């Protein structure tokens, strides 16, 4: 672990990509198989390989408690250190100086400790194990253990750079490394196979799910089209659940977005097994009747039932809209451009209730508005814009696919508490808790930290520092004077905030300098939005 920390430190100290890859490549070449597995996994900011379902379940709060227990200091000291370093790993290193008894743990041992932590139930036990781990590490090592646990390495090392370093360390073509990592979902295993010259042996296995490609929010329709080089494939954004359908020799399996098998939950889809081709289809399962999508809540209710009775099948029929083809009769199509995948998909005759998702190639941003309205009229959520030349990146949220949903509405709210940000925003108060009015009182409804410019945040920081009512160190309760306009996708009832509601994906549109706190929206308005926003 000592060398891992040193190398990570050195990688973080240079901004040059080539130097990072060089340092890492030479380091990886010196490791044994098990150490190599752990190092590569940790370097991608994960305690366990991506393909493993295992999660650590150790949150920031637990790490804070462990560090405080070992350091024997007040919480305020930790937040001071946090502000200096901008992350928990750096703060931990500072506070743990001279407070641990390093045992020279290997990466394998650290990985073992993570496995134990994942398996332990109960806060107390987890805390005990975590303290023992941090105590056995030198502060500089603990720093990186914390960074891995919080999945936040911050040494400027993307997964692609780790792949590049693996390629360099073991003389393998980078494309092969990327490919194997994509199919395996395990960069450590990929590295070991690269060293053994066994990358070509990695094959797609039907009936084992691939990760799903994800979409990013579209800035605006016109911008999205421009970003895609002027042409986009447009599809409806269905409001159902994502699914991957595999078929082979008259058999089929369905996998959910979480990569769980859900075949038995959709018995009506069994005709797809008779497609007559071996395929992997990507698409969306939608509750659907008479040419129109049913509200998502219907599908949710169906998923909530244990047994899928004939009555339920009649009440909430499901259609699978296929929008992508990843594999066809022995040929993996992930690296084909979307336009080609679409053409191959269109050549298949999908047995009902599977169907081809309609799509259209457009160049004119003006057409988007009408397409959006038509899609809403069909009961769907919005539009998806996809770059015709894009390849299928499993597990990636790239700019190849953009989603366009209309924000439900906006609210005017007042800031009641502020927190220091992370990374580039450390030192400034950039996370805002905000409230709406309930009679004479203010009740919190959400928290947002995106949408303002650096300059605005700087000005607000100065303002909030001099208008703090209660300084909780890390968090400051402030005078409720700054009014923000926030946009969001939906309102939900929720016990998380005092208002009894929560907003989905809130983002700040602007500071309403023209408004005072007495003019903000109230809970009744929010309540009406929940009714108006109910899907369907
Ligand atoms: P979101 O859940 O808002 O991040 O949007 C991404 C999700 O939209 C995907 O995971 C799919 O389940 C869903 N989706 C609906 N229609 C499409 C489509 N035509 N292409 C891709 N994803 C879609």
Boltz pocket constraint, residues with backbone or C-beta under 6 A from the ligand:
constraints:
  - pocket:
      binder: B
      contacts: [[A, 213], [A, 214], [A, 215], [A, 235], [A, 236], [A, 237], [A, 238], [A, 239], [A, 240], [A, 241], [A, 242], [A, 257], [A, 283], [A, 284], [A, 323], [A, 357], [A, 384], [A, 403]]
      max_distance: 6.0
